[in-house]
């Protein structure tokens, strides 16, 4: 599976796009937006809205450039990934990292 190349311009389309962009290049981690993307994830952990397991899964699959598969052990990973991304949507919208998302899916 080939990883996506995501460009940062104004706002990302989703929390997943923001997270994958972060891991595309080491310099993204040091950028202002990259720092904010990471800090908001850790803030959620500090507020106990997500766990260290969520953080580990998001980081692992960010490095891989893909979401977990919906089979085998990765099914549990996918559940944690989805929970973390859903928790990130609101703070990412508030901080103008991603575009407004409808809460109805």
C-alpha positions in Angstrom: 0.0 0.0 0.0 1.4 3.4 -1.0 1.2 6.2 1.5 -0.6 9.4 0.6 1.3 12.7 0.0 -0.6 15.5 1.7 0.2 19.1 1.3 -0.5 21.7 3.9 -2.0 25.0 2.6 -4.8 26.6 4.6 -6.6 23.8 6.4 -6.7 20.0 6.2 -9.8 18.1 5.2 -9.7 15.8 8.2 -7.8 15.0 11.4 -6.4 12.0 9.6 -5.0 14.2 6.8 -3.4 16.5 9.4 -1.8 13.6 11.2 -0.4 11.9 8.1 1.0 15.3 6.9 2.8 15.6 10.2 4.6 12.3 9.6 5.5 12.9 5.9 8.6 14.9 6.7 10.6 15.5 9.9 10.5 19.2 9.3 6.7 19.2 9.7 7.2 18.3 13.4 9.1 21.5 14.0 6.7 23.7 12.2 4.2 25.9 14.1 1.2 23.8 12.8 3.0 20.5 13.4 3.7 21.5 17.0 0.0 22.4 17.5 -1.2 19.1 15.9 0.9 17.2 18.4 0.1 19.4 21.5 -3.6 19.0 20.9 -3.3 15.2 20.9 -1.3 15.3 24.2 -3.8 17.7 25.7 -6.6 15.2 25.1 -4.5 12.6 26.9 -4.0 15.0 29.8 -7.7 15.6 30.0 -8.2 11.8 30.0 -10.3 11.9 26.8 -7.9 9.5 25.2 -5.3 7.0 26.7 -1.6 6.4 26.1 -2.8 3.5 23.9 -4.6 5.9 21.6 -1.5 8.0 21.4 0.7 5.0 20.6 -1.7 3.8 17.8 -1.9 7.3 16.2 1.9 7.6 16.3 2.5 4.1 15.0 0.2 4.4 12.0 1.2 8.0 11.4 4.7 6.7 10.8 3.3 3.9 8.6 1.3 6.5 6.6 -1.9 4.5 6.8 -4.9 3.7 9.0 -5.1 0.3 10.7 -6.7 -2.5 8.7 -10.1 -3.8 9.8 -8.9 -7.4 10.4 -7.0 -9.4 12.9 -5.1 -7.5 15.7 -5.5 -4.3 13.7 -9.2 -4.3 14.4 -8.5 -3.2 17.9 -6.0 -0.6 16.6 -8.6 0.7 14.2 -11.0 1.2 17.1 -8.4 3.2 19.0 -7.5 5.2 15.9 -11.1 6.1 15.1 -11.7 7.1 18.8 -8.6 9.3 18.8 -9.4 11.0 15.4 -13.0 11.6 16.5 -11.7 13.3 19.7 -9.2 15.4 17.6 -11.9 16.8 15.3 -13.3 19.4 17.6 -10.0 20.9 18.8 -8.6 20.8 15.3 -11.6 22.7 14.0 -11.4 25.2 16.8 -7.7 25.8 16.0 -8.4 26.0 12.3 -6.2 23.0 11.5 -9.1 21.3 9.7 -12.2 22.6 8.0 -15.5 22.5 9.7 -16.9 18.9 9.9 -20.5 18.0 10.2 -21.2 16.0 13.3 -23.6 13.8 11.2 -21.8 11.0 9.4 
